[in-house]
Amino acid sequence: MLKPDEQKQFKKIAEMLLPKSLPDIKSIMEKYPERNLPKEAMVTRIAPSPTGFMHIGSVYTALISERLAHQSKGIFYLRIEDTDKKREVQGAKKMIIESLHKFGINIDEGEDLDGKEKGEYGPYCQSDRKEIYHAFIKYLIEIGRAYPCFCKEEELESMRQAQEEVKIKPGYYGTWAKWRDAKIELIEEMLKRGEPYVIRFRSLGNETRNFMHYDLLKGDIIFPENDIDIIIMKTDGLPTYHLAHVIDDYLMRTSHVFRGDEWVSSIPLHYELFKAFDFKIPFYGHIAPISKIDENGGKRKLSKRKDPEANISFYEEKGYPNVAVIEYLINLVNSNFEDWRKENPNKSYKDFQLDLGKFSKSAGPLLDKVKLKDVAKGIVAKMSPKEMYKNAVEWAKKYDVALRDILKDQSYWEKIFSMEKDAKNPRKDISCWSEIKNEFSYFIPGKTVKPDWSVFSCVLNTEEIKETINSFKEVYKITDSSEEWMKKIAKISSKFNLAPDIKTYKKNKDNYRGHIGEVAQVIRYAITGETKTPDLYQIMQILGEEESKNRLVC
């Protein structure tokens, strides 16, 4: 409890530092009432800083927060934390908003694509909330929990070096907190001289005392109390992250905060800030970072500088369907999603219920591009030919003009994309649109297929291969049904003592050189230059009789 003279002194300091016209914090809090939501509903947020590209880890965190909020019938909002103006990148805020939209991570509140805010708990951009922060900072000064600090950078660096020399914890605390108990007369003098200052939080913690924190993902963690007098307002008048997010999370009635586990060490400080205002502390869940296996076989955190796949634009530039990236990330969150997807092939991933109990407690999930491709192939395989064509063209317009020109014949390419679509297990040829030119190269008009017969492996010798090709060329007709087409291949196979089918061959291996597949493979290689393709009959139907016969050479 402050003494009357202390109250008077702190109030005077507060009015010297911040405007008298600021609203009191009680009136501010009345504008942000408790939300009228079901008891189990979560209010979560994603609060990125517009300081660069959108990291895949941010999408991962946003996805977790959005799914948990919406599956509990709660609220998920976007808050832009732009108080670090020195590091802000032009256009980054717009990119964040567009990225969330592209990946189907829908916000209930915050700035939307049209640049307008929706929701009753804004503003949702921290640079627009300066007056709110100032009111709460002023309150802290008035109750003796904050004070101005006029230390210059050189003084702070000298202090750090001195602490390092005597091997003690670095920081502005205890006897090292030079301006913590400065006289009001000295503060007045410094202000009259126009000396720059920051506002620091006056910690009452003691690092020799511990407290227990329950983390939603990591369980119980024991921490020492915070005793650092951290900066809560910078010289430019904007708050630091530590103060701003505490005020915002309370006023916006955030119930659950999911964030990277690099913030775990800040828990003691954030707890003390919440308690200084007598705010209810939200539940925290600290998420282990996405990792990768490096060139030396070691596991490390995905790096913004080293790894192109850290940037979400990597996935768009490659042409992965956005939903494929999301489903892959859900599988990283809860590994049982893969089994759920097999059992529910036609349901939206939003029908899957994320389970906090199945999150990784310590080790970060491993980014596996092979697995991502597998997930993406499954997504593409379920698309209709029209949907595939539309998505491929839209991607090509932006990233591959040459492919856009190749795709100009819509009817032709829809036939290609329809191959084996009606099969019990549809083909999974491509995982992203950038693979079209390579995977379907033999369909590209004007591109000559030149098979390298020197590397082609077959039970038939060179002369027999030539005879096979010439024989088939003579009898092939585009009007043949698939049964007629196969009978012609079977007839040629019999010339070379090849079994009419695999089953017959397996029963009588000693009586045959091979089976009908040997002849089909020769024709496949002549037509496509590949040994693995979709149904050969369908390929030749799409190419047409003239083009197919032109390729039947050896």
KARAVEN-V632408 format. One record per helix or strand of 2 or more residues. SS is the DSSP state (H for helix, E for strand). FROM is the first residue (numbers start at 0). LEN is the number of residues. Records with the same first field share a line. If there is no record, write none. Layout:
SS: FROM-LEN, FROM-LEN
//
This chain:
H: 3-14, 24-6, 55-16, 91-11, 125-3, 129-13, 152-13, 173-3, 183-9, 240-11, 260-16, 307-3, 312-6, 321-12, 336-7, 348-3, 355-3, 368-13, 384-15, 400-6, 409-8, 432-7, 440-3, 452-3, 461-14, 481-14, 501-6, 508-3, 516-12, 535-8, 544-7
E: 42-4, 74-4, 108-3, 116-2, 145-4, 197-4, 209-6, 218-6, 230-3, 255-5, 282-5, 290-3, 298-3, 497-2, 513-2
//
